[in-house]
Amino acid sequence: MAETLVERRSIDVVPDSERHGTAFSQFTLWLGANLQITAVVTGALAVVFGGDVVWSIIGLVLGNLLGGAVMALHSAQGPKLGLPQMIQSRAQFGVRGAVVPLLLVVLMYVGFFASGTVLAGQAVGQLTHTGDTSGIVIFALVTGVMAAVGYRIIHALGRVASVICALAFVYLGIRLLDRVDVSALLHNAHFSAPMFLLAISLSASWQLAFGPYVADYSRYLPRSTSSKATFWWTLSGSALGSQWSMTFGVLVAATAGEKFLANQVSYVVGLGGAGIIASFLYFVIALGKLTINVLNTYGGFMSMVTSVSGFRGQKVLSQRGRAAYIALIMIAGTVVALLGKDSFLSSFKDFLLFLLTFFTPWSAINLVDYYLISRERYDIPALSDPNGRYGTWRWDALGVYALGLVAQLPFLSTAFYTGPLVAPLGGADISWIVGLVVPAVLYWLVARRNKAHIPDQTILPETVAS
């Protein structure tokens, strides 16, 4: 069958005959997805909230590597199973039980869609001379259309963005260094444990938030693709792109102060120049945000379909149904963007850290099950059968997930809630570390006692294997 641009697959398994590409495609996709303005703002937050340049950059590096490693372990699942990430979660939580983390995942996508659209809307508004509100709407519509086309255009967009955005960031970096006394910034190092841990948490949360959908973009790779290659190309692209952007954000925030906080997009563009150069940089910002927002929209659509199909038994989705789900994500994200566009920076840090509370226990359970308990062996047809080996609700995993959430509360520090153990730790938020370790250990202890649901080898649908 001739390949078409518009994707036909949704939550169903990708047949071997439709697999293509190499693991290197994960590098260009995730590099392009991270060379963008929201990652710049995320890095800047480490300084905005009190950190210095040196320790903020070191903390961001550690967070990107730690969180990126977890994210890349999820990516390595894609070629082996040929499934979207959250469908595979049914093996841990049950065919319907997986809807619990899925609902939170959908909220995450809407939030990231909104935050990205706010910044991209500023760039589009400047390019079209129509203002931020119109820019937000225009950008959201373009995002929705590209997400509806699907997997192929997402990877093509990643390849283009990785080159164009990399060149733009090199240019902006040179311009910034012309204005910055780097030696003075490096000598003004003052270690603060809470600020250092905040920097780690900001970048780790950035990476961990990709976990629920990263395998969606590796599932079309041939089944023979090396897990190590998928892991390393995903990690290197994501960690390099995000660290590059975040380091730029640290330097900008340390030198620009209120000028940057007032309008992040305009200040960054202003570094590059005026006229045609400014227009090009506004385009680059919009392109970078388009790459990641298409990922968020596509991932949100996948998660919504997975949630509904757990109750309806649906395996295949029509093009009309696909468009309807994507429109829901787009509309919800646009509404949130329009409502929150005037208070973006003040709420973004808490949004990132709050998300981390919910996704670290899910990541821990998923990875322990895949690599240590099931050892990459799954009954794929049973993932769509509530009466199959995985059942409807797996209360042991759901219980561990709940305990993972509760265990983090004493260590959580946000604007609306601060746990009792934050002050004794000097104000540091280590909830995400607790959220990884506690559920990982608990799930391993619980799941290793009952392995009756694990097949001797992966069972594929009859129509999948070539």
C-alpha positions, -999 to 999 in steps of 0.1 A, spaced: 0 0 0 14 34 -10 23 56 20 3 87 25 12 119 43 -19 118 65 -14 92 93 -39 63 95 -28 49 128 -39 61 162 -38 38 192 -35 6 172 -3 -13 168 20 -3 139 25 -33 116 61 -43 107 53 -35 71 48 2 80 79 6 102 107 28 88 135 51 97 165 49 121 170 58 157 188 90 146 153 105 138 147 107 176 178 130 179 165 156 153 130 154 166 139 161 202 166 186 194 142 207 174 115 203 201 137 217 228 154 246 209 125 269 217 114 299 238 96 280 266 128 261 274 146 295 275 120 307 300 124 275 320 161 281 323 156 317 332 133 308 361 163 293 379 178 328 381 145 347 384 138 329 417 172 336 432 199 313 417 233 324 404 245 317 369 271 290 377 251 268 400 219 273 380 236 259 348 251 230 367 217 222 383 200 224 349 225 200 334 220 174 361 182 177 358 183 174 321 205 143 323 185 126 351 151 135 337 162 129 301 174 94 310 140 85 324 123 100 293 147 81 270 140 48 287 103 53 278 113 61 242 131 28 239 98 10 244 84 23 211 101 1 186 96 -31 206 59 -27 211 48 -4 182 23 12 206 16 47 219 31 51 254 -1 53 274 -17 22 259 12 2 273 3 16 307 -27 -7 307 -3 -36 315 4 -19 348 -29 -2 358 -55 -23 339 -73 -16 307 -96 9 325 -74 17 354 -49 34 331 -74 62 327 -64 76 361 -29 88 351 -43 94 315 -66 121 327 -37 139 343 -17 135 311 -44 152 291 -44 181 315 -6 183 311 -9 186 273 -35 213 276 -13 232 300 18 229 278 -2 237 247 -15 269 264 19 280 278 36 275 244 8 292 226 11 323 248 48 328 237 43 317 201 13 340 199 35 370 208 58 361 179 30 354 154 13 387 165 45 406 157 49 388 124 14 395 112 10 429 130 -23 417 145 -15 415 183 -11 388 208 -47 375 209 -49 371 171 -14 356 171 -25 330 197 -56 320 176 -36 318 143 -9 297 159 -34 273 176 -51 267 142 -19 259 124 -9 236 153 -42 217 150 -39 212 113 -4 198 115 -12 175 144 -42 161 124 -18 152 96 3 132 121 35 113 125 53 120 92 49 158 93 59 158 130 92 142 122 97 164 91 90 195 112 115 183 138 143 179 111 137 214 98 134 230 132 165 214 145 186 230 118 169 264 116 165 268 154 201 257 160 215 283 136 193 310 152 204 301 187 241 302 177 235 337 163 216 348 194 242 333 216 270 353 199 249 385 201 243 379 238 280 372 246 288 406 230 267 422 257 276 400 287 306 401 310 309 363 312 338 364 336 319 386 361 289 362 360 311 332 365 329 347 394 296 357 411 289 321 422 271 316 455 259 281 462 224 278 477 210 243 481 173 252 476 181 272 444 203 245 432 176 218 437 151 242 421 172 243 390 175 205 389 137 202 394 129 227 367 149 208 340 140 173 353 103 182 352 108 195 317 122 162 306 99 139 326 69 156 312 78 141 278 76 106 293 39 99 287 42 104 249 78 100 239 73 64 226 45 77 204 73 91 181 96 60 182 69 34 176 72 36 138 109 25 140 116 -11 128 112 -37 156 149 -46 151 160 -11 161 185 -12 190 170 -1 223 204 14 232 204 34 200 169 47 206 178 56 242 210 74 234 197 94 204 166 104 223 185 114 254 212 133 235 188 153 213 165 162 242 192 170 268 214 189 243 185 210 229 170 218 263 203 226 280 213 248 251 180 268 254 181 268 292 217 281 294 207 309 271 178 316 294 200 317 325 224 343 308 195 364 296 178 365 329 210 373 348 218 402 326 184 416 314 164 414 346 131 433 343 135 439 306 133 402 300 105 396 325 83 422 309 82 405 275 104 374 270 98 371 232 104 407 223 136 409 244 151 377 229 143 390 194 158 424 202 191 407 209 193 397 173 185 431 157 157 448 139 140 447 105 144 415 85 165 399 112 138 405 138 111 391 115 132 360 109 137 355 147 100 359 153 95 332 127 121 310 144 104 314 177 70 304 162 86 275 144 102 262 175 70 264 194 51 248 165 73 217 168 66 211 205 30 222 204 22 198 176 37 171 198 15 182 227 -16 183 206 -9 149 191 0 134 225 -32 148 240 -53 133 212 -36 99 217 -43 101 255 -79 110 251 -85 82 226 -67 58 249 -90 69 278 -122 65 259 -112 32 241 -106 16 275 -144 17 281 -156 14 245 -132 -12 233 -123 9 203 -90 1 185 -92 21 153 -103 57 149 -118 74 118 -102 105 103 -133 124 114 -130 112 150 -93 120 149 -100 156 139 -127 159 166 -103 148 194 -75 172 181 -100 201 179 -109 195 216 -73 197 227 -67 228 205 -98 246 217 -91 239 254 -55 249 251 -64 281 233 -90 291 259 -64 286 287 -38 306 267 -61 335 262 -71 335 299 -36 332 312 -16 353 287 -11 382 311 2 361 340 23 336 322 57 337 340 43 338 375 24 306 372 47 286 348 71 274 375 44 261 398 27 244 368 59 226 359 66 214 395 30 205 401 30 183 370 61 165 382 42 154 413 18 133 392 42 119 365 72 107 385 52 79 402 37 69 368 72 68 352 86 48 380 59 22 378 60 20 341 97 16 338 101 -9 367 74 -30 351 88 -29 316 125 -35 324 125 -54 357 91 -72 360 78 -80 326 112 -77 310 98 -63 277 72 -92 273 36 -81 268 4 -96 255 -5 -67 231 -41 -80 222 -49 -82 259 -42 -45 263 -75 -39 246 -94 -66 265 -109 -58 300 -114 -96 304 -78 -104 294 -47 -111 315 -43 -75 326 -78 -71 338 -100 -40 341 -84 -24 372 -50 -34 387 -55 -21 422 -20 -30 433 -4 -6 408 -31 21 414 -24 18 452 13 22 446 6 52 424 -15 68 451 12 62 478 37 77 454 16 109 452 11 110 490 48 104 497 57 135 478 34 159 497 57 166 527 85 176 503 65 196 478 69 234 475 46 254 454 28 288 456 -4 271 468 10 243 490 42 238 509 49 205 527 61 204 564 95 190 555 104 218 530 116 242 557 139 218 575 155 212 541 162 249 537 133 254 513 144 228 488 118 208 469 129 172 466 94 158 460 103 145 425 131 124 438 108 108 464 82 104 436 106 83 416 122 62 443 92 53 466 68 40 439 97 22 421 106 3 452 70 -4 462 59 -16 428 89 -39 425 81 -54 459 44 -59 450 47 -69 414 75 -95 417 52 -117 439 27 -122 411 39 -127 376 10 -148 363 0 -121 339 34 -120 321 36 -140 289 67 -161 281 73 -138 251 56 -108 236 23 -117 219 15 -97 188 -18 -93 170 -20 -117 140 -21 -88 115 10 -70 128 40 -93 122 54 -91 86 
